Amino acid sequence: MKTSLKNIWRNGEQPFFMILIFSVVIFLYGCHEELPTTIDGNAKIELTAIWDTSSVENVTKYIPLINAKVILSSEYGVSVRTTDENGKLLVSGLPSSTYSISVRMPHPLDPNILLVGSVRDREIITGNVFMDTIIAKPISSSGISINEIYASGPVNSIYYFYDQFIELYNASDSVKYLDGMLVMRVSGNNDGGKGPGADEDDDNDMDGVTYVFKFPGRSGEQNYPFYPKSFLVLAQDAVNHKNTVSASIDLNGANWEFFNQFSANDIDNPNVPNLINLRSESTVDFMINLSSDVIVVSSGVDSIWTDGIDISNVIDGVEYQSTMTTAKTLDSRVDRGFVLSPAKYGGQSIQRREQGSDTNDATMDWEIIPKPTPGFQ
């Protein structure tokens, strides 16, 4: 007659293997490591944001930045908070990481000025409280800057991204001139080099230019005005892209169009003036990467792109990347950070938080917006 395990257990005849199992369990239980007493995600930041009013009152006086925008950036992304009526901000529940923090608010007396203060690369550890006072200083928006980059493509299933555009903004109070200016995609210099936009040979130039398109004329001429407080849309193709993908945008009204005169089939809207290609061996349109690239605008005084563009000639440059942990490559003299890009074919765009406000830190200056806004903000 067969004897079941149940009967053996009931009769007190515990088999050897059962004893062995219990012994192993007891051993493991006795040797287990104790659970951590501090759970990651419990770091805190306490900030006080103030600004020096001496530029207004000629006397050093600090007052709180009320309802100021506070931008927190780490490997986990970017978040935006707001100071209270005392210029203070308390943020808890943060994961351990290295954070950069920027505080900004429009100047109460001059809309052309932004009050900006920041700290970079602060290691904030869970269980601790990081406390600091950030003093904001006035930064004037007084020139041409890249204001929006739409590269990701509309929502679609046919991999359509030809509705890309770059938007410029003249934040100054005077007319600027576009004559001879260059617009470049900087995606080269990868093979054994420092990467796109870096100063490869430490000779004060920016290397890695792959596409270079030019406004008509020569630098210093005044035939193509860029009026104060206005936008210019530079379209890859100045057509109504809704005719191909309904979720796309109409760029018939773009101010300028990238046109490659060395291509046999590039679209050319006769009603929109052209930026033309300076690379005769390149027969492609001005296409930029959907998730990571470097876009640079320069004066055009130095147009010999093969040996790098003099950094002193750069008007503005923006690097965008798909993750916050990507290594930055654009020379920090052009910009100290980079902006996180939206997902491919999601219909989103990236834009400056405040139009024309350039603090040379794209991580803090830029944000993802739900849809492209060519010619406005």
Secondary structure, DSSP 4 states (H G I P E B T S, - for coil): ----HHHHHHTT---HHHHHHHHHHHHHHHHPPPPPSS-SS-EEEEEEEEEETHHHHSS--EEE-TT-EEEEEETTEEEEEE--TTSEEEEEEEPSEEEEEEEEEE-SS-TTEEEEEEEEEEEE-TT-EEEEEEEEEEEE--SEEEEEEE-S--S-SS---TT-EEEEEE-SSS-EE-TT-EEEEE----SSSS-TT--TTSSSEE--EEEEEE-SS-TT--SSEE-TTEEEEEESS-SBGGGT-TTS-B-TT-SEEEE-TT-SS----TTS-EEEES-TT--S-----SS-EEEEEE-SS---GGG-EEGGGEEEEEEEESSTTSPP-S-TTT-S--EEPPPTTS--EEEESSTT---S-HHHHEEEESS--TT--
